Amino acid sequence: MQDSVIKIDLTNITTCELHRELLKREGVQSCFLGPEDKLFQVVRGPAWVIVNRD
């Protein structure tokens, strides 16, 4: 049996919309930093780190 893959074009989805949707997902954490804030964090993998400056 062959797995079917559905491809969705996300190019017209704004970064803000993608970000909001990701935040709803299990295992996703967020932390807002202001312009003068700094963050030093230890992350045990596996993990993806995404910086969204939009």
N, C-alpha and C positions, 0 to 999 in steps of 0.2 A: 504494500500500500504506500502511496506517495503522499507526503505531507504537503498540504496546500498552504502557501504563504500569501497573505493579503498585504499588498503594499499601499500605503497611504501617502499622498503628497502633502508634506507639512510645510512647504515653502511659503504658503500664504498665511500660516499661523504665526502670530506675533510671538516674540520671545517672552513677553509678559504672560500670554495665554499658556504657553508651554510650561513656564515656570510654575504658574498656579496649579496646573494639572499634575505636575511632578510632586508638588508638595502634598497632594492628597494621597500619594502612594505609600504603602507600608515600606518601612526601611529607609525612607527619605527624611533627612533632617535638614533644617535650615537655621540660619543665624544671620540677622541683619546687622551690618556694621556701617556706622556713619563714616564720613570722610576722614576723620581724625582717629578712628578706632583701629586697633590692631588685634589680630587673632593668631594665637599659637596653639595648635591642637595636635595631639597624637591620634592617629587613626590606624586601627588594626585592620588590615585587609582581609579579603579582597575588598576594594572600594574604588569608586570613581569620585574624583573631586572636580566639581564644576564651579567656576567663578562667573557669576552673572553681574556685569556692571551696567546693564541696561536700565 
